[in-house]
């Protein structure tokens, strides 16, 4: 529905002119004028990224004039579309006009056709008879998933494609010259990655996020790669990898030769990425070397744990600060000496360190706002924050490091576009030219020892550097989904013997514009419910108003289809939203802390009314406390200020307490 066919266009019009005309109704992803040799056939295809824009363009441009030519605009259809009009031309072999002209004529039979017929008859005798009424796409799917009769084992996608690859390699070997045949050839039994797809004819203006939303409908996408040319423009194809082979097969069957984003996608299984496997192997060897450098077994174990958590976004702390950097920054700001702060006479050393860290965190937030960066991501859950592919956070920096040092360090792995460094050296931000260079820098500089301190890297959020906020796009997608659901009805209380054909025939006598009828089956048995899809929302609403629909002695019940609720995997980690109160719950407290130290830490943010530390039977604290303030504003100030503060090396977790 996002691709249009425009007929009777002017003979001398160009694709650029057509694009400027049709861009008035939305973003155009593709314009193709059809030629036969050098002759313009006077029709073209226009592709839109959004289906709604294509509908608007059809309604606006249909039966209008371009350069004195009255054009006809309609939705384009693929070759295997069941709604495609039948052939009518006398030159088309499938048409009735062609059969009338060539009636009684038989095509000449050559030796090659005889051989092909004999081979085909032999193959039909050897193979089992198949149901010819099934579609070609379903036959291809069955061929991929059928079982071997001799070994009674499932044949995977690899086995099926490898048989085709063997034939291709044999043809290539026969056509090669003798000199080339003497050279060592590549392995003909190259395996296909069952979870990876090769997608061609994608729009050149599409983004990674747009393609990801398309492919995520059929499963969890583990990686999406869009190769680029030297100039930075897209190459017109991409590689998609799913977590499960079944998801890849589902995407292949649903998207191959289908109109998506205004273009016809062609999907094929992809080979295994040898370069990627080689990089993984090199990275594993590098990690083993880093682990082997440690002397004690405990340090090796901790090093291995740390390397395994590199890409775990839930363990990243954006406002993690180097303690030495905090002390040096405070000493420089107030002209103090380290001895005055780190003296043994100070009884409340942990409280002072926590207060200094809180102050530096506040200064860092103010600095991020002053340079025009968006810090709303700090309020979002780590696993729900969308990460950039070119911007990095650099943490645990020494105070003597400057912007030039960071620029020189990251320039080893690509071109650096921007470098920001906080005045207190709490955090740095580096933006690379493209995602490949950024990934290279991330893998090589993560846990890299730089000027006496180990660097911690983190992918920055997409909204940090003023990138387009995708909330509007998400809202548009939700609206499109809701509009699409208005055309779909949910039907239940079906007779288990009722088939889709019977249901379609019954409903067609009552309502028009029925596009598709689906009855849900499980292991070949009807579940008694299904879905009815209409071409127009008005037809669906008309069907809802029908009463006493009895089919096969069952009263049908129709209702509007609803979107499937998204299931969160980590339900245990979901936090119940609590309204702000004057009482805080402070968790992850160190067992060395006492009530006096905690009171000194908290009271500077508001008037403390009550502080309670629950204890065990042996008198030690249980690791959490309740702090009650005079009003809600002071409690909110304390919660925001102490949220990322460390106390005795532990990061405090502040939440609003439930009312008793």
C-alpha positions as CSV (number, residue, x, y, z in Angstrom):
1,X,0.0,0.0,0.0
2,X,3.0,2.3,0.2
3,X,3.9,2.0,-3.5
4,X,1.8,3.7,-6.3
5,X,1.6,3.1,-10.0
6,X,1.0,6.3,-12.0
7,X,-0.3,5.8,-15.6
8,X,-0.4,8.1,-18.6
9,X,2.5,10.3,-17.5
10,X,4.0,12.8,-20.0
11,X,6.5,11.4,-22.4
12,X,9.3,13.8,-21.6
13,X,8.9,14.0,-17.8
14,X,11.9,13.0,-15.7
15,X,12.2,11.1,-12.4
16,X,13.4,14.2,-10.7
17,X,10.4,16.2,-11.8
18,X,8.0,13.5,-10.7
19,X,9.7,13.3,-7.3
20,X,9.3,17.1,-6.7
21,X,5.6,16.8,-7.6
22,X,4.8,13.8,-5.4
23,X,7.0,14.9,-2.5
24,X,4.2,17.4,-1.6
25,X,2.3,14.6,0.1
26,X,5.1,12.9,2.0
27,X,8.6,11.6,1.9
28,X,9.2,9.7,-1.4
29,X,11.6,6.7,-1.1
30,X,11.6,5.7,-4.8
31,X,10.7,6.9,-8.3
32,X,11.0,4.6,-11.3
33,X,9.9,5.5,-14.8
34,X,9.5,2.4,-17.0
35,X,11.3,2.3,-20.4
36,X,11.3,-0.3,-23.2
37,X,14.6,0.3,-24.8
38,X,14.8,4.1,-25.2
39,X,11.0,4.5,-25.4
40,X,9.0,5.8,-22.4
41,X,6.1,3.5,-21.7
42,X,4.3,6.4,-20.0
43,X,3.9,4.9,-16.5
44,X,6.0,4.9,-13.4
45,X,6.1,3.7,-9.8
46,X,6.2,6.1,-6.8
47,X,7.2,4.7,-3.4
48,X,6.4,6.4,-0.1
49,X,8.0,5.6,3.3
50,X,4.6,5.8,5.1
51,X,1.4,4.1,4.0
52,X,-0.7,7.0,5.1
53,X,1.3,9.4,2.8
54,X,0.7,7.0,-0.2
55,X,-3.1,7.0,0.5
56,X,-3.1,10.8,0.6
57,X,-1.1,11.0,-2.6
58,X,-3.5,8.6,-4.4
59,X,-6.6,10.6,-3.3
60,X,-4.9,13.9,-4.3
61,X,-3.3,13.1,-7.6
62,X,-5.7,10.6,-9.1
63,X,-7.4,11.9,-12.2
64,X,-5.4,15.1,-12.2
65,X,-3.2,16.7,-14.9
66,X,0.6,16.8,-15.3
67,X,1.7,18.7,-18.4
68,X,-1.7,18.3,-20.1
69,X,-1.8,14.6,-19.4
70,X,-4.5,13.2,-17.2
71,X,-2.8,10.7,-14.9
72,X,-4.3,7.6,-13.2
73,X,-2.9,6.8,-9.7
74,X,-3.5,3.4,-8.1
75,X,-1.8,1.2,-5.6
76,X,1.0,-1.0,-7.0
77,X,0.9,-4.8,-6.6
78,X,3.6,-7.4,-6.7
79,X,3.7,-10.2,-9.3
80,X,2.5,-12.9,-6.8
81,X,-0.3,-10.7,-5.4
82,X,-3.6,-12.8,-5.5
83,X,-5.6,-9.6,-6.2
84,X,-3.5,-8.9,-9.4
85,X,-5.9,-8.5,-12.4
86,X,-5.7,-11.3,-14.9
87,X,-3.8,-11.0,-18.1
88,X,-5.8,-9.5,-21.0
89,X,-3.2,-8.7,-23.7
90,X,-3.1,-10.9,-26.9
91,X,0.7,-11.0,-26.4
92,X,0.5,-12.5,-22.9
93,X,0.5,-16.3,-23.0
94,X,-2.0,-16.6,-20.0
95,X,-4.7,-14.4,-21.6
96,X,-7.8,-15.6,-23.4
97,X,-7.0,-13.4,-26.4
98,X,-3.6,-15.2,-26.7
99,X,-5.3,-18.6,-26.6
100,X,-7.8,-17.7,-29.3
101,X,-5.0,-16.5,-31.7
102,X,-2.8,-19.6,-31.0
103,X,-5.6,-22.1,-30.8
104,X,-4.6,-25.5,-32.0
105,X,-0.9,-24.6,-32.2
106,X,1.7,-26.6,-30.3
107,X,5.0,-25.2,-29.4
108,X,8.0,-26.8,-31.2
109,X,9.5,-29.6,-29.1
110,X,13.3,-29.6,-29.0
111,X,15.8,-32.2,-27.7
112,X,16.4,-30.0,-24.7
113,X,12.7,-29.8,-23.8
114,X,12.4,-33.6,-24.2
115,X,15.3,-34.2,-21.8
116,X,13.8,-31.8,-19.3
117,X,10.4,-33.6,-19.6
118,X,12.0,-37.0,-19.0
119,X,14.0,-35.7,-16.1
120,X,10.8,-34.1,-14.6
121,X,8.9,-37.4,-15.0
122,X,11.6,-39.3,-13.3
123,X,11.7,-36.8,-10.4
124,X,7.9,-37.0,-10.1
125,X,8.0,-40.8,-9.8
126,X,10.7,-40.6,-7.1
127,X,9.2,-37.9,-5.0
128,X,5.9,-38.0,-3.2
129,X,2.8,-36.3,-4.8
130,X,2.3,-32.8,-3.4
131,X,-0.8,-30.7,-3.1
132,X,-0.8,-28.5,-6.1
133,X,-3.5,-26.2,-4.7
134,X,-1.0,-24.8,-2.1
135,X,0.8,-21.6,-2.9
136,X,4.3,-21.4,-4.2
137,X,5.5,-19.6,-1.2
138,X,4.1,-22.2,1.2
139,X,5.7,-25.0,-0.9
140,X,9.0,-23.3,-0.6
141,X,8.6,-23.1,3.2
142,X,7.6,-26.8,3.4
143,X,10.6,-27.7,1.3
144,X,12.9,-25.9,3.8
145,X,11.3,-27.5,6.8
146,X,10.6,-31.1,5.6
147,X,12.1,-34.1,7.2
148,X,14.4,-36.7,5.7
149,X,12.6,-40.1,5.3
150,X,15.8,-42.2,5.6
151,X,17.3,-40.7,8.7
152,X,14.1,-39.2,10.1
153,X,16.0,-36.0,11.0
154,X,15.0,-32.5,10.3
155,X,16.7,-30.8,7.3
156,X,17.7,-27.3,8.2
157,X,17.9,-24.2,6.0
158,X,21.6,-24.9,5.7
159,X,21.2,-28.3,4.1
160,X,18.6,-27.1,1.6
161,X,20.7,-24.1,0.5
162,X,23.9,-26.1,0.4
163,X,22.4,-28.5,-2.2
164,X,21.7,-25.5,-4.4
165,X,25.2,-24.1,-3.7
166,X,26.8,-27.4,-4.7
167,X,25.1,-27.1,-8.1
168,X,26.2,-23.5,-8.5
169,X,29.8,-24.2,-7.6
170,X,29.9,-27.2,-10.1
171,X,28.7,-24.9,-12.9
172,X,31.3,-22.3,-11.9
173,X,34.1,-24.8,-11.9
174,X,33.1,-26.1,-15.4
175,X,33.1,-22.5,-16.8
176,X,36.4,-21.6,-15.3
177,X,39.6,-21.7,-17.4
178,X,42.1,-24.5,-16.8
179,X,44.6,-22.0,-15.3
180,X,42.1,-20.9,-12.7
181,X,41.1,-24.5,-11.9
182,X,44.7,-25.3,-10.9
183,X,44.6,-22.6,-8.2
184,X,43.2,-23.5,-4.8
185,X,39.5,-22.8,-4.7
186,X,37.3,-21.8,-1.8
187,X,35.3,-24.4,0.1
188,X,32.2,-25.2,-2.0
189,X,30.3,-26.4,1.1
190,X,30.1,-22.8,2.6
191,X,27.3,-22.8,5.2
192,X,24.5,-20.3,5.3
193,X,23.7,-18.6,8.5
194,X,20.2,-19.7,9.4
195,X,19.6,-16.6,11.5
196,X,20.9,-14.1,9.0
197,X,19.1,-12.5,6.0
198,X,20.4,-10.6,3.0
199,X,17.8,-7.9,2.0
200,X,18.2,-5.9,-1.2
201,X,16.3,-3.0,-2.8
202,X,16.0,-1.0,0.4
203,X,15.4,2.7,0.2
204,X,18.6,4.8,0.0
205,X,17.2,7.3,2.4
206,X,16.2,4.7,5.1
207,X,17.7,4.8,8.5
208,X,18.7,1.9,10.8
209,X,15.9,2.6,13.1
210,X,13.3,2.5,10.3
211,X,14.5,-0.8,9.1
212,X,14.7,-2.2,12.6
213,X,11.1,-1.4,13.3
214,X,10.1,-3.3,10.1
215,X,12.1,-6.5,10.9
216,X,11.3,-6.5,14.6
217,X,7.7,-7.4,13.8
218,X,8.8,-11.0,13.1
219,X,11.3,-11.6,16.0
220,X,14.1,-10.2,18.1
221,X,16.7,-8.6,15.9
222,X,20.2,-9.2,17.3
223,X,22.1,-7.1,14.7
224,X,21.3,-4.9,11.6
225,X,24.1,-3.8,9.3
226,X,23.7,-1.4,6.4
227,X,26.9,-1.2,4.3
228,X,27.9,2.2,3.1
229,X,29.8,3.5,0.1
230,X,32.9,5.7,0.3
231,X,30.9,8.9,0.1
232,X,28.7,7.8,3.0
233,X,25.6,6.9,1.0
234,X,23.8,3.6,1.4
235,X,24.5,0.7,-0.9
236,X,20.8,-0.3,-1.2
237,X,21.1,-3.6,0.8
238,X,21.5,-4.7,4.4
239,X,22.1,-7.7,6.6
240,X,19.6,-8.7,9.4
241,X,20.4,-11.3,12.0
242,X,17.7,-12.7,14.3
243,X,18.1,-14.6,17.6
244,X,16.2,-17.7,16.3
245,X,16.2,-19.4,12.8
246,X,12.4,-19.6,13.0
247,X,12.2,-15.8,13.2
248,X,14.4,-15.5,10.1
249,X,12.3,-17.9,8.1
250,X,9.1,-16.0,9.2
251,X,10.6,-12.7,8.0
252,X,11.8,-14.3,4.8
253,X,8.3,-15.7,4.0
254,X,6.5,-12.4,5.0
255,X,8.8,-9.8,3.4
256,X,10.2,-11.4,0.3
257,X,8.8,-9.7,-2.8
258,X,6.6,-7.5,-0.7
259,X,6.2,-3.7,-0.8
260,X,7.9,-2.2,2.3
261,X,8.8,1.5,2.7
262,X,7.7,2.2,-0.8
263,X,10.0,-0.4,-2.4
264,X,9.8,-4.2,-3.2
265,X,12.1,-6.0,-0.8
266,X,14.0,-9.1,-2.0
267,X,15.1,-11.3,0.9
268,X,17.6,-14.2,0.7
269,X,19.5,-16.2,3.3
270,X,22.9,-14.8,4.0
271,X,26.3,-16.5,4.3
272,X,28.2,-16.5,7.6
273,X,30.2,-13.4,8.1
274,X,33.8,-14.6,8.2
275,X,35.2,-11.2,9.1
276,X,32.9,-10.9,12.1
277,X,33.9,-14.4,13.3
278,X,37.5,-13.5,12.8
279,X,37.1,-10.3,14.8
280,X,35.3,-12.2,17.6
281,X,38.1,-14.7,17.7
282,X,40.7,-11.9,17.8
283,X,38.8,-10.2,20.6
284,X,38.6,-13.5,22.6
285,X,42.4,-14.0,22.2
286,X,42.9,-10.4,23.4
287,X,40.7,-11.0,26.4
288,X,42.5,-14.2,27.2
289,X,45.8,-12.3,27.0
290,X,44.5,-9.6,29.4
291,X,43.3,-12.3,31.9
292,X,46.6,-14.1,31.6
293,X,48.6,-11.0,32.6
294,X,47.0,-11.1,36.1
295,X,49.0,-13.2,38.6
296,X,46.5,-14.4,41.2
297,X,43.6,-16.6,40.4
298,X,41.2,-14.2,42.1
299,X,42.3,-11.3,40.0
300,X,41.9,-13.4,36.8
301,X,38.3,-14.3,37.9
302,X,37.4,-10.7,38.6
303,X,39.0,-9.6,35.3
304,X,36.9,-12.2,33.4
305,X,33.7,-11.1,35.1
306,X,34.5,-7.5,34.2
307,X,35.1,-8.3,30.5
308,X,31.8,-10.3,30.3
309,X,29.9,-7.2,31.6
310,X,31.3,-4.8,29.0
311,X,28.2,-4.6,26.9
312,X,25.7,-5.1,29.7
313,X,23.9,-1.7,29.6
314,X,22.1,-2.4,32.9
315,X,25.4,-2.3,34.8
316,X,26.5,1.1,33.3
317,X,26.6,4.1,35.7
318,X,26.8,7.3,33.6
319,X,27.8,9.5,36.6
320,X,30.5,7.2,37.9
321,X,33.4,9.4,39.2
322,X,37.0,8.7,39.9
323,X,37.6,9.4,43.7
324,X,41.0,11.0,43.0
325,X,39.5,13.3,40.4
326,X,36.8,14.4,42.9
327,X,39.4,15.2,45.6
328,X,41.8,17.0,43.2
329,X,38.9,19.1,41.7
330,X,37.6,20.2,45.1
331,X,41.1,21.0,46.3
332,X,41.8,23.1,43.2
333,X,38.4,24.9,43.5
334,X,38.8,25.8,47.2
335,X,42.6,26.1,47.3
336,X,42.9,23.2,49.8
337,X,45.6,20.6,50.4
338,X,44.8,16.9,50.1
339,X,46.2,16.4,53.7
340,X,43.5,18.5,55.1
341,X,40.8,16.2,53.6
342,X,42.5,12.9,54.0
343,X,43.8,13.4,57.5
344,X,43.5,10.5,60.0
345,X,42.0,12.9,62.5
346,X,38.8,13.2,60.4
347,X,36.2,10.8,61.9
348,X,33.7,11.4,59.2
349,X,35.8,10.8,56.1
350,X,33.1,8.7,54.3
351,X,30.6,11.5,54.8
352,X,32.9,14.2,53.4
353,X,33.7,12.0,50.4
354,X,30.0,11.4,49.7
355,X,29.3,15.2,50.1
356,X,32.1,16.1,47.7
357,X,30.9,13.5,45.1
358,X,27.3,14.9,45.4
359,X,28.6,18.4,44.7
360,X,30.7,17.2,41.7
361,X,27.7,15.3,40.2
362,X,25.5,18.5,40.5
363,X,28.3,20.5,38.8
364,X,28.4,17.9,36.0
365,X,24.7,18.0,35.4
366,X,24.8,21.8,35.2
367,X,27.7,21.6,32.8
368,X,25.8,19.2,30.5
369,X,22.9,21.6,30.4
370,X,25.1,24.6,29.8
371,X,26.5,23.1,26.6
372,X,23.1,22.3,25.3
373,X,22.9,18.6,26.0
374,X,19.7,16.7,27.1
375,X,20.0,14.9,30.4
376,X,16.5,13.5,30.6
377,X,18.0,10.1,30.0
378,X,19.2,10.0,33.6
379,X,15.5,9.5,34.7
380,X,14.9,6.6,32.3
381,X,15.6,2.9,33.0
382,X,18.9,1.7,31.6
383,X,17.4,-1.1,29.6
384,X,14.8,1.2,28.1
385,X,17.3,3.9,27.0
386,X,18.1,3.8,23.2
387,X,21.8,4.1,22.7
388,X,23.8,6.0,20.0
389,X,26.2,4.2,17.6
390,X,28.7,7.0,17.3
391,X,28.8,8.9,20.6
392,X,30.6,7.6,23.7
393,X,30.8,8.5,27.4
394,X,34.4,8.4,28.8
395,X,34.5,7.9,32.6
396,X,37.1,7.4,35.4
397,X,39.3,10.1,33.9
398,X,42.3,11.5,35.8
399,X,42.2,15.2,36.7
400,X,45.3,16.0,34.6
401,X,43.8,14.8,31.3
402,X,42.6,17.5,28.9
403,X,40.5,17.6,25.7
404,X,43.6,17.3,23.5
405,X,44.7,14.1,25.2
406,X,41.3,12.5,24.6
407,X,41.3,13.7,21.0
408,X,44.7,12.1,20.3
409,X,43.7,8.9,22.0
410,X,40.5,8.3,20.1
411,X,42.0,9.6,16.8
412,X,44.0,6.3,16.7
413,X,40.8,4.5,15.7
414,X,39.1,6.9,13.4
415,X,38.1,10.5,12.8
416,X,36.9,12.4,15.8
417,X,34.1,14.9,15.2
418,X,33.6,16.4,18.7
419,X,35.2,16.1,22.1
420,X,33.7,17.5,25.3
421,X,35.4,17.3,28.7
422,X,33.8,18.6,32.0
423,X,35.8,21.3,33.8
424,X,36.0,19.1,36.9
425,X,37.2,16.1,34.6
426,X,34.2,14.0,35.9
427,X,33.1,12.9,32.4
428,X,34.1,13.2,28.7
429,X,32.0,12.9,25.6
430,X,33.5,11.8,22.2
431,X,31.7,11.6,18.9
432,X,33.2,9.6,16.0
433,X,32.5,10.0,12.3
434,X,30.7,6.7,11.8
435,X,29.6,3.6,13.7
436,X,32.5,1.4,12.5
437,X,35.1,3.8,13.9
438,X,33.1,4.2,17.1
439,X,32.8,0.4,17.6
440,X,36.5,0.0,16.9
441,X,37.3,2.7,19.6
442,X,34.9,1.2,22.1
443,X,36.3,-2.4,21.8
444,X,40.0,-1.2,22.0
445,X,39.7,1.5,24.7
446,X,37.3,-0.2,27.1
447,X,39.3,-0.8,30.3
448,X,42.3,0.8,28.7
449,X,44.9,2.2,31.2
450,X,45.3,5.9,30.3
451,X,47.6,8.1,32.4
452,X,47.4,5.9,35.5
453,X,43.6,5.3,35.4
454,X,41.5,2.6,33.6
455,X,38.9,4.2,31.3
456,X,35.3,3.1,31.4
457,X,33.3,3.6,28.2
458,X,29.6,3.7,27.7
459,X,27.4,4.3,24.6
460,X,25.6,7.6,25.0
461,X,21.8,7.9,24.5
462,X,20.6,9.0,21.1
463,X,18.8,12.1,22.6
464,X,22.0,13.5,24.2
465,X,23.6,15.3,21.3
466,X,20.4,17.0,20.1
467,X,19.5,14.1,17.8
468,X,15.9,13.9,16.6
469,X,13.6,12.8,19.4
470,X,11.8,9.7,18.3
471,X,8.8,10.0,20.5
472,X,6.9,11.6,17.7
473,X,7.8,8.7,15.4
474,X,6.7,6.3,18.1
475,X,3.4,8.1,18.4
476,X,2.9,8.1,14.7
477,X,3.5,4.3,14.6
478,X,1.0,3.8,17.4
479,X,-1.6,5.9,15.5
480,X,-0.9,3.9,12.3
481,X,-1.3,0.7,14.3
482,X,-4.6,1.9,15.8
483,X,-5.9,2.9,12.3
484,X,-5.0,-0.4,10.9
485,X,-6.7,-2.2,13.8
486,X,-10.0,-0.4,12.9
487,X,-10.1,-2.6,9.8
488,X,-9.7,-5.8,11.7
489,X,-12.4,-7.6,13.7
490,X,-12.1,-10.4,16.2
491,X,-14.6,-13.2,15.8
492,X,-15.2,-16.0,18.4
493,X,-17.6,-18.8,19.1
494,X,-16.9,-20.4,15.8
495,X,-17.8,-24.0,15.1
496,X,-14.7,-26.2,15.1
497,X,-15.7,-27.6,11.7
498,X,-16.0,-24.1,10.1
499,X,-13.3,-23.4,7.6
500,X,-12.0,-20.1,6.3
501,X,-13.7,-20.5,2.9
502,X,-17.1,-21.1,4.6
503,X,-16.7,-18.1,6.9
504,X,-15.6,-15.9,4.0
505,X,-18.6,-17.0,1.8
506,X,-21.0,-16.4,4.7
507,X,-19.7,-12.9,5.5
508,X,-19.4,-11.9,1.9
509,X,-23.2,-12.2,1.6
510,X,-23.6,-9.7,4.5
511,X,-20.7,-7.2,4.0
512,X,-18.5,-6.1,1.2
513,X,-14.8,-5.3,1.0
514,X,-13.5,-8.3,3.0
515,X,-9.8,-8.6,2.4
516,X,-8.8,-11.6,4.4
517,X,-10.3,-14.2,6.8
518,X,-8.0,-16.1,9.2
519,X,-9.1,-18.9,11.6
520,X,-6.5,-19.7,14.3
521,X,-5.4,-23.3,14.2
522,X,-3.2,-25.3,16.6
523,X,-1.7,-28.5,15.3
524,X,-4.3,-28.5,12.5
525,X,-7.3,-28.1,14.9
526,X,-9.4,-25.0,14.9
527,X,-9.4,-23.0,18.1
528,X,-12.9,-21.5,17.6
529,X,-11.8,-17.9,16.9
530,X,-10.2,-15.9,14.2
531,X,-9.8,-12.5,12.6
532,X,-11.5,-10.7,9.7
533,X,-9.7,-8.0,7.8
534,X,-11.5,-5.4,5.7
535,X,-10.3,-3.0,3.0
536,X,-12.0,0.0,4.7
537,X,-12.7,0.8,8.3
538,X,-16.3,1.7,7.3
539,X,-17.0,-1.9,6.2
540,X,-15.6,-3.2,9.6
541,X,-17.9,-0.9,11.5
542,X,-20.8,-2.0,9.4
543,X,-20.1,-5.6,10.2
544,X,-20.0,-4.8,13.9
545,X,-23.6,-3.6,13.7
546,X,-24.8,-6.9,12.4
547,X,-26.8,-9.1,14.8
548,X,-27.8,-12.8,15.0
549,X,-25.0,-14.1,12.7
550,X,-25.5,-17.8,13.0
551,X,-23.1,-20.1,11.1
552,X,-23.0,-23.9,11.5
553,X,-25.4,-23.6,14.5
554,X,-23.1,-21.2,16.3
555,X,-23.9,-17.6,17.1
556,X,-20.9,-15.6,16.0
557,X,-19.6,-12.9,18.3
558,X,-17.8,-9.9,16.7
559,X,-15.6,-7.3,18.4
560,X,-12.9,-4.8,17.5
561,X,-9.4,-6.2,17.4
562,X,-7.1,-5.0,20.1
563,X,-3.2,-4.7,20.0
564,X,-1.3,-7.5,21.7
565,X,0.1,-6.2,25.0
566,X,3.9,-6.1,25.1
567,X,5.2,-8.5,27.7
568,X,8.2,-7.3,29.7
569,X,10.7,-10.0,30.3
570,X,11.9,-8.5,33.6
571,X,8.6,-8.3,35.4
572,X,10.4,-8.8,38.6
573,X,12.4,-5.7,38.1
574,X,9.5,-3.5,37.3
575,X,9.1,-0.7,39.9
576,X,5.7,0.3,41.1
577,X,5.2,4.0,40.6
578,X,4.8,5.7,44.0
579,X,3.8,9.3,44.4
580,X,6.4,11.6,46.0
581,X,6.0,11.8,49.8
582,X,8.1,13.2,52.6
583,X,9.5,9.8,53.5
584,X,12.4,8.2,51.7
585,X,13.7,4.6,51.6
586,X,17.5,4.5,51.3
587,X,18.8,1.1,50.1
588,X,22.2,-0.5,49.6
589,X,23.6,1.0,52.7
590,X,27.1,-0.2,53.8
591,X,27.1,-2.2,57.0
592,X,29.9,0.0,58.4
593,X,27.6,3.0,58.4
594,X,25.8,4.3,61.5
595,X,22.9,6.6,62.2
596,X,25.1,9.6,63.1
597,X,27.0,9.5,59.8
598,X,23.9,9.0,57.7
599,X,22.2,11.9,59.5
600,X,25.1,14.2,58.8
601,X,25.0,13.2,55.1
602,X,21.2,13.8,54.7
603,X,20.5,16.8,56.9
604,X,22.1,19.4,54.5
605,X,19.3,18.8,52.0
606,X,16.4,19.5,54.3
607,X,15.1,19.4,57.9
608,X,15.2,15.8,59.0
609,X,12.2,14.8,61.1
610,X,13.0,11.2,61.8
611,X,15.7,8.6,60.8
612,X,15.3,4.9,61.4
613,X,17.8,2.1,60.6
614,X,16.3,-1.4,61.1
615,X,18.7,-3.8,62.8
616,X,19.3,-7.5,63.0
617,X,19.3,-9.5,66.3
618,X,23.0,-9.1,66.6
619,X,22.7,-5.3,66.5
620,X,24.1,-4.8,62.9
621,X,22.1,-2.8,60.4
622,X,20.1,-4.5,57.7
623,X,21.3,-2.4,54.8
624,X,18.5,0.1,54.4
625,X,17.0,3.0,56.3
626,X,13.9,5.3,56.4
627,X,14.3,9.1,56.4
628,X,11.3,11.3,57.1
629,X,11.5,15.0,56.2
630,X,9.2,17.9,57.2
631,X,7.7,18.3,53.7
632,X,7.7,16.7,50.2
633,X,9.9,19.3,48.6
634,X,12.9,18.6,50.9
635,X,12.5,14.9,50.4
636,X,12.5,15.3,46.7
637,X,15.7,17.5,46.8
638,X,17.5,14.8,48.9
639,X,16.4,12.1,46.5
640,X,17.6,13.9,43.4
641,X,20.9,15.0,45.0
642,X,21.9,11.6,46.5
643,X,20.7,9.3,43.7
644,X,24.2,8.6,42.3
645,X,26.3,9.2,45.4
646,X,28.6,6.5,46.8
647,X,28.8,5.9,50.6
648,X,31.6,3.7,51.8
649,X,32.0,2.6,48.2
650,X,28.4,1.6,47.8
651,X,26.0,3.5,45.5
652,X,22.9,4.6,47.3
653,X,19.5,3.8,45.9
654,X,16.9,6.3,46.9
655,X,13.1,5.6,46.5
656,X,10.0,7.1,47.9
657,X,8.6,5.0,50.8
658,X,5.0,3.7,50.8
659,X,2.7,5.2,53.3
660,X,2.1,3.0,56.3
